Amino acid sequence: MSTSASDVVNGGISFWFADDGLPAPREPLAGDASADVVIVGGGYTGLWTAYYLKKAAPYLRITVLEQKFCGYGASGRNGGWLYNGVAGRDRYARLHGHEAAVRLQKAMNDTVAEVVRVVADEGIDADVHLGGVLEVARTRAQLARLREFHAQELTYGEDDRELYDAQETSARVEVSGALGSTWTPHGARLHPVKLVKGLAAAVAALGVTIHESTPVTEIRPRQAITPHGTVRAPYVLRCTEGFTANLRGQRRTWLPMNSSMIATEPLTDAQWETLGWSGREALGDLAHAYMYAQRTADGRIALGGRGVPYRYGSRTDHEGVTQRATIDSLHRLLLDFFPSLTGVGITHAWSGVLGVPRDWCATVTLDRATGLGWAGGYVGSGVATTNLAARTLTDLVRLDSRQGDRTDLTELPWVDHRVRTWEPEPLRWLGVQSMYAAYRTADRRETKNGSDQSSRLSRLADRVAGRH
C-alpha cells in the first residue's frame, strides 16, 4: 500500500475536526445550579433538543452539560450521511402495525428537508449537498437483498425511490463490480463538524447555557450530578448515545458499537472524471459488514466501516485512535470499490462509537413521574434521526409541562418504547465479536460462491444480534 503508518493522521477526534478546527472551549459548570431543563450531552440530539425547546418556549432556562466539547462524540466523527434511515422500523411495524411504521418513515423523509431548512435559516455552512443516497450491490446475493430492500421501501411510502441496473449505476458512480443499486432522494452529504459547531453557536445565541468539560456521572430524577456540582431541573434529558454506558447504572443500556473511517488525499479532476460521482450521493452497499462513503466538499473520499466492533466492558476509544489493521482493511475496501485509486494516499483515520439498544430500535421517552427523558439508540443513522428525536422530545416536554394534547410526533411508534438491557460480560463481548465475525465470513462466502442466496451465517448473526 502507498500509505505508511507515519503518513496517516490517526485519531485527533476526526478528519472533520482536523479540517475545520477544534472549537473554542466553553466554561465548565462552576457549582450547583438550577434550570427548567437540563440536557446531558452536547451532540446533535442534545443541541437539536435545546434548539427546538428554546424556539418554542423562549422563557425556558435550558442548560446543556457536555463532558468534553460539543461534537466530541459521534456528532463530530460520523460519515456525514443526512438520510432517511431509522433503526427499528420493521420491528415497529410488527409491534404497532404497518401504518404506524409508514408514519415514522414519512416523518424521517421530511426530517432530511427540515435539517436542510434550518441549516439555511441559521446560516450554517455545513457543505450540504442534497444528492440522495445510492446503495450498491456487488454480488448476486447482495443484488437479491437490494431488490428486496427496494421493494420493501416502496411499501413504506417511498414512491420516489429508484432502482438501477449495472449500467445505470455506473452512470452515477463507477463502482467496480456493481450489479445494481437503489437510490433515494431523501439524503444529503454534509460536513458533520461544521453542522455541530454551527448548531452549538445557534443554540448559544438563543440564550441556552452550554457548559463543556463537565462530565455527568449520574442522572437522578430532577438532578444531573457532575464533579463540579449538581444541576437541578424539573426535566433531565439524557442525550448521550454511544457514551451512555459511562453513566452510573447505565452500563448495559446501550452498547457502544465502534465504527471507523479513513479519508483520502484530495483527488484530481482526472480521477473524478474516471469515477463519476458528479451527483455527490452518499454511497453505501448491501454487504452484511456494510460500508458508507461520501465525496467531500474538498474533493476527498471519506469511507467508513466496521473495524474492532466493540471493546470489552463497554469502553470507548481514546481521541479516535484506530488500529492499523482497521486502517489497512478500509484502504483495501476503498481500492476494491475504486481500483483506479491505487497509489492515492490516505491522510486521516479515526473511530467513534454509536449507541445500539438490545433490539436495535431507536427510541424517544419521557417519564412524567420522574422528569427523566432520553432519546437515542440510532445504530449509526443519527445525523437526521437526531433531529426528529429532538423535535419529538421537545413535544413530550411541552405537552407534559402544560398537560396538553398529543401531537403527530408524540404518536410515532418509537415513543416510550422499552427494551431489555444487554447481557453482562463476557457474554456481551463474545456475542458482538461472534456476530461480526459471522457477517464478515458471510460476505466472503457470498463473494466466492456467486449464489443469489444470502449466507445462512448472516441469518444466524441476525438472531444473535436480536435484529429480527
C-alpha positions in Angstrom: 0.0 0.0 0.0 1.1 3.5 -0.7 0.2 4.9 2.7 2.6 4.2 5.5 1.7 4.4 9.2 3.6 7.7 9.6 1.7 9.3 6.7 -1.8 9.0 8.4 -3.1 11.3 11.0 -4.6 8.7 13.3 -7.2 10.0 15.7 -7.3 13.6 16.8 -11.0 13.1 17.1 -11.7 13.0 13.3 -10.7 14.4 9.9 -13.7 16.7 10.2 -12.2 18.4 13.2 -8.7 18.5 11.6 -10.3 20.2 8.6 -12.4 22.7 10.4 -10.5 23.1 13.7 -11.4 22.4 17.3 -14.0 24.7 18.8 -13.1 27.5 21.3 -13.7 26.0 24.8 -16.7 26.9 26.8 -16.7 27.3 30.6 -17.3 24.3 32.7 -20.1 24.3 35.4 -18.9 26.4 38.3 -21.0 24.8 41.0 -24.6 23.8 41.9 -27.2 25.4 39.6 -30.8 25.2 38.6 -32.7 25.2 35.3 -36.1 24.4 33.8 -34.5 21.8 31.5 -31.1 20.2 31.8 -29.8 18.3 28.8 -26.9 15.8 29.2 -24.8 15.6 26.1 -23.7 18.3 23.6 -24.0 16.3 20.4 -26.7 16.5 17.7 -29.5 15.1 19.9 -28.9 17.5 22.8 -28.3 20.6 20.7 -31.3 20.0 18.5 -33.4 19.5 21.6 -32.2 22.7 23.1 -32.8 24.5 19.8 -36.4 23.4 19.4 -37.3 23.8 23.0 -35.9 27.4 23.2 -37.5 28.3 19.9 -40.9 27.0 21.1 -40.6 28.5 24.6 -38.0 31.3 24.8 -38.6 31.8 28.5 -37.2 28.3 29.4 -33.9 28.2 31.2 -32.1 25.4 29.4 -28.6 24.1 30.4 -26.6 21.7 28.3 -23.8 19.7 30.0 -21.1 18.2 27.8 -18.2 16.0 29.1 -15.6 17.3 26.6 -16.8 19.7 23.9 -19.8 19.9 21.6 -19.4 17.3 18.9 -16.7 15.3 20.6 -18.7 12.0 20.2 -20.4 10.6 17.1 -21.7 14.0 16.0 -18.2 15.0 15.1 -17.0 11.7 13.8 -19.7 10.3 11.6 -19.8 9.8 7.8 -21.9 12.9 7.1 -24.9 10.9 5.8 -28.0 13.0 6.3 -30.6 10.4 5.2 -34.0 8.9 6.0 -33.0 5.6 7.6 -34.3 4.9 11.1 -33.3 2.0 13.3 -36.1 -0.4 14.3 -38.7 0.5 11.7 -39.6 -3.1 10.8 -39.9 -4.1 14.4 -42.2 -1.2 15.0 -44.3 -2.3 12.1 -44.7 -5.7 13.8 -45.5 -4.2 17.2 -47.8 -1.3 16.2 -48.9 -2.1 12.7 -47.6 -1.2 9.2 -49.3 2.2 9.0 -47.6 3.3 12.2 -44.2 2.4 10.7 -45.2 4.3 7.5 -45.8 7.4 9.6 -42.4 7.0 11.1 -40.8 6.6 7.7 -42.6 9.6 6.3 -41.5 11.7 9.3 -37.9 10.7 8.6 -38.3 11.6 4.9 -39.5 15.1 6.0 -36.6 15.3 8.5 -34.0 15.5 5.8 -35.7 18.6 4.4 -36.1 20.0 7.9 -32.4 19.9 8.6 -31.6 21.4 5.3 -34.1 24.2 6.0 -32.7 25.0 9.5 -29.1 25.0 8.3 -30.1 27.6 5.6 -32.2 29.7 8.0 -29.4 29.8 10.6 -26.7 30.5 8.1 -24.7 27.3 8.9 -22.3 26.5 6.1 -22.1 22.7 6.6 -21.2 21.7 3.0 -24.7 20.3 2.5 -25.3 18.7 -0.9 -28.7 17.2 -1.5 -27.7 14.4 -3.8 -29.6 11.5 -2.2 -28.3 8.1 -1.1 -27.1 5.4 -3.5 -26.7 1.9 -2.2 -25.0 -0.6 -4.5 -24.9 -4.4 -4.8 -21.7 -6.1 -5.9 -22.5 -9.8 -5.5 -25.6 -11.8 -6.6 -26.6 -12.2 -3.0 -26.3 -8.5 -2.4 -28.4 -7.9 -5.6 -31.2 -10.1 -4.3 -31.2 -8.3 -1.0 -31.1 -4.9 -2.7 -34.2 -5.8 -4.8 -36.0 -7.0 -1.7 -34.9 -3.9 0.2 -36.1 -1.6 -2.6 -39.5 -3.3 -2.8 -39.9 -3.0 0.9 -39.1 0.7 0.9 -41.9 1.2 -1.6 -44.4 -0.4 0.8 -43.4 2.2 3.4 -44.4 5.0 1.1 -41.1 5.9 -0.5 -42.5 6.0 -4.0 -39.8 8.4 -5.3 -37.1 5.7 -4.8 -35.4 4.4 -8.0 -33.9 1.1 -8.9 -30.9 0.9 -11.3 -29.2 -1.9 -13.2 -25.4 -2.2 -13.6 -25.2 0.3 -16.5 -27.4 2.9 -14.8 -25.4 2.5 -11.6 -22.1 3.0 -13.5 -23.5 6.2 -15.0 -23.8 7.6 -11.4 -20.7 6.2 -9.7 -18.1 3.9 -11.3 -18.1 1.2 -8.5 -16.1 -1.8 -9.6 -18.3 -4.9 -10.0 -21.6 -3.1 -9.2 -24.5 -5.2 -10.4 -27.2 -2.7 -9.5 -28.3 -0.1 -7.0 -31.2 1.7 -5.4 -31.4 5.5 -4.9 -33.5 7.7 -2.6 -33.7 11.5 -3.0 -34.1 11.8 0.8 -30.4 12.2 1.6 -27.5 14.6 1.5 -23.9 14.6 2.3 -22.6 17.2 4.8 -19.6 18.1 7.0 -20.5 16.8 10.4 -18.3 19.2 12.4 -19.5 22.3 10.6 -23.0 21.3 11.4 -22.4 20.6 15.1 -20.4 23.8 15.6 -23.0 25.9 13.8 -25.8 24.3 15.7 -24.0 24.9 19.1 -23.5 28.6 18.1 -27.1 28.9 17.1 -28.3 27.4 20.4 -26.0 29.7 22.5 -27.2 32.7 20.5 -30.8 31.8 21.6 -29.7 32.0 25.2 -29.1 28.4 26.1 -26.3 27.8 28.6 -23.7 25.3 27.5 -21.1 24.0 29.9 -18.3 22.0 28.4 -15.6 19.9 30.2 -18.4 18.9 32.6 -18.9 15.2 32.7 -22.2 14.0 34.1 -21.5 10.9 36.3 -25.1 10.1 37.3 -28.6 11.1 36.4 -31.3 11.1 39.0 -34.9 12.4 39.0 -34.6 16.1 38.5 -30.8 16.1 39.0 -27.7 15.8 36.8 -24.7 15.2 39.0 -21.2 16.3 37.9 -17.8 16.6 39.7 -18.3 20.4 39.6 -21.8 20.5 41.1 -25.4 19.3 40.6 -27.8 20.9 38.2 -31.4 20.6 39.4 -34.3 20.9 36.9 -37.9 19.5 36.5 -36.7 17.8 33.4 -33.4 16.0 32.9 -32.9 14.7 29.3 -30.3 12.1 28.5 -28.8 12.6 25.1 -25.6 10.6 25.4 -25.9 8.0 22.6 -22.7 5.8 22.5 -21.4 7.3 25.8 -24.5 6.3 27.8 -22.5 3.4 29.4 -20.3 5.9 31.2 -23.3 7.0 33.4 -23.8 5.3 36.7 -26.3 2.4 36.4 -26.4 2.6 32.5 -23.5 0.2 31.7 -25.8 -2.3 29.9 -28.4 0.2 28.5 -27.0 0.8 25.1 -23.9 -0.9 23.6 -21.2 1.5 22.3 -20.6 0.0 18.9 -17.4 1.1 17.2 -17.1 2.4 13.7 -14.0 3.6 11.9 -13.3 5.8 8.9 -10.5 6.9 6.6 -10.2 10.0 4.3 -8.1 10.1 1.2 -6.0 13.0 -0.1 -7.9 15.3 -2.5 -8.4 13.6 -5.8 -7.5 15.2 -9.1 -10.1 16.3 -11.7 -9.0 13.4 -13.9 -9.5 10.9 -11.1 -13.0 12.3 -10.5 -13.7 12.1 -14.2 -12.9 8.4 -14.1 -15.1 7.8 -11.0 -18.0 10.0 -12.0 -19.9 10.7 -8.7 -20.9 14.1 -10.0 -24.2 13.9 -8.1 -22.2 13.6 -4.8 -24.6 10.9 -3.5 -24.0 9.4 -0.1 -22.7 5.9 -1.1 -23.3 2.6 0.7 -23.6 -1.1 -0.1 -25.6 -4.2 0.7 -22.9 -6.2 2.4 -23.6 -7.6 5.8 -20.5 -5.7 7.1 -21.5 -2.7 5.2 -19.5 0.4 4.1 -20.5 4.0 3.8 -18.8 6.8 2.0 -19.1 10.4 0.7 -17.4 12.7 -1.7 -16.3 15.6 0.5 -16.6 19.3 -0.5 -12.8 19.5 -0.9 -12.6 16.5 -3.2 -11.7 13.6 -0.9 -13.4 10.3 -0.4 -14.3 9.6 3.3 -15.1 6.0 3.7 -16.1 4.0 6.8 -17.0 0.5 8.1 -16.6 -1.8 11.0 -13.2 -2.3 12.5 -13.0 -3.5 16.1 -16.7 -3.6 16.6 -16.8 -3.5 20.4 -14.4 -3.0 23.3 -14.8 -5.2 26.4 -16.7 -3.6 29.3 -18.4 -1.0 27.0 -15.2 1.0 26.9 -14.8 3.8 24.3 -11.8 4.8 22.2 -9.2 7.5 23.1 -9.5 10.5 20.9 -10.5 8.4 17.9 -7.2 6.5 17.5 -7.7 3.5 15.2 -5.9 0.2 14.9 -3.5 -0.1 12.0 -5.2 -3.3 10.8 -8.5 -1.4 10.6 -6.9 1.4 8.5 -5.4 -1.2 6.1 -8.8 -3.0 5.9 -10.6 0.1 5.0 -7.9 1.1 2.5 -8.3 -2.3 0.8 -12.1 -1.8 0.7 -11.6 1.6 -1.0 -9.4 0.1 -3.7 -11.8 -2.8 -4.1 -14.6 -0.3 -4.9 -12.3 2.0 -6.9 -9.3 0.2 -8.3 -8.2 3.3 -10.3 -7.3 4.9 -6.9 -4.3 2.7 -6.4 -1.5 5.0 -5.2 -3.8 7.6 -3.7 -2.8 8.4 -0.2 -4.8 8.0 3.0 -4.4 11.2 5.1 -6.7 10.6 8.1 -8.2 7.7 10.1 -10.4 7.8 13.1 -13.0 5.9 15.1 -16.1 6.6 17.2 -19.0 4.9 18.9 -22.7 4.7 18.2 -25.4 3.6 20.5 -27.1 0.2 20.0 -30.1 -0.9 22.0 -30.6 -4.7 22.5 -33.4 -4.8 19.9 -31.7 -2.3 17.6 -34.6 0.2 17.9 -34.2 4.0 18.2 -36.4 5.4 20.9 -37.7 8.6 22.5 -39.1 8.6 26.0 -40.2 10.9 28.8 -41.1 9.6 32.2 -43.6 12.1 33.6 -43.3 10.8 37.1 -39.6 11.5 37.4 -39.0 14.1 34.7 -36.4 11.9 33.1 -36.3 11.7 29.4 -34.0 10.3 26.7 -33.5 9.8 23.0 -31.1 7.7 21.1 -30.1 4.2 20.0 -29.8 5.3 16.4 -27.5 2.4 15.4 -25.5 4.6 13.1 -28.3 6.6 11.4 -28.2 9.5 13.7 -27.4 12.5 11.6 -31.0 13.0 10.6 -32.7 10.9 13.2 -31.4 13.1 16.0 -33.4 16.0 14.6 -36.7 14.0 14.6 -35.9 12.6 18.0 -35.2 16.1 19.4 -38.4 17.5 18.0 -40.3 14.6 19.4 -38.7 15.0 22.8 -39.5 18.7 22.7 -43.2 18.0 22.1 -43.2 15.5 25.0 -41.7 18.0 27.4 -44.0 20.8 26.3 -47.1 18.7 26.5 -46.2 17.4 29.9 -45.5 20.9 31.3 -48.9 22.1 30.2 -50.8 18.8 30.2 -51.6 19.3 26.6 -52.9 17.1 23.8 -50.9 14.8 21.8 -49.1 15.7 18.6 -48.3 13.8 15.4 -44.7 13.4 16.7 -45.7 12.1 20.1 -47.9 9.5 18.4 -44.9 7.9 16.5 -44.4 4.3 17.4 -40.9 4.8 18.8 -42.2 6.9 21.7 -41.9 5.3 25.1 -40.5 2.1 23.6 -38.8 -0.1 26.3 -36.2 -2.7 25.7 -34.2 -5.1 27.9 -30.6 -4.5 28.7 -27.6 -6.1 27.1 -26.1 -9.2 28.6 -23.3 -8.9 31.3 -19.7 -9.5 30.3 -18.2 -11.7 29.0 -21.4 -12.6 27.1 -21.7 -9.2 25.7 -18.2 -9.1 24.2 -18.4 -12.7 22.9 -21.8 -12.1 21.3 -20.7 -9.0 19.4 -17.4 -10.4 18.3 -19.1 -13.6 17.1 -21.8 -11.7 15.3 -19.4 -9.5 13.2 -17.1 -12.5 12.5 -20.1 -14.2 11.1 -21.1 -11.2 9.0 -17.6 -10.9 7.6 -17.5 -14.6 6.8 -20.9 -14.5 5.2 -19.7 -11.7 2.9 -16.6 -13.6 1.9 -18.7 -16.7 1.1 -21.2 -14.8 -1.0 -18.4 -13.3 -3.0 -16.7 -16.6 -3.5 -19.7 -18.9 -4.3 -21.7 -16.5 -6.5 -25.0 -17.6 -5.1 -28.0 -15.3 -5.1 -28.9 -16.5 -1.7 -27.7 -14.8 1.5 -25.4 -16.9 3.6 -27.0 -18.8 6.4 -24.3 -17.4 8.7 -25.8 -13.9 8.2 -29.2 -15.1 9.4 -27.6 -16.7 12.4 -25.8 -13.5 13.2 -29.1 -11.5 12.9 -30.6 -13.8 15.5 -27.7 -13.4 17.9 -27.9 -9.6 17.4 -31.6 -9.5 18.2 -32.3 -7.6 15.0 -35.2 -9.7 13.9 
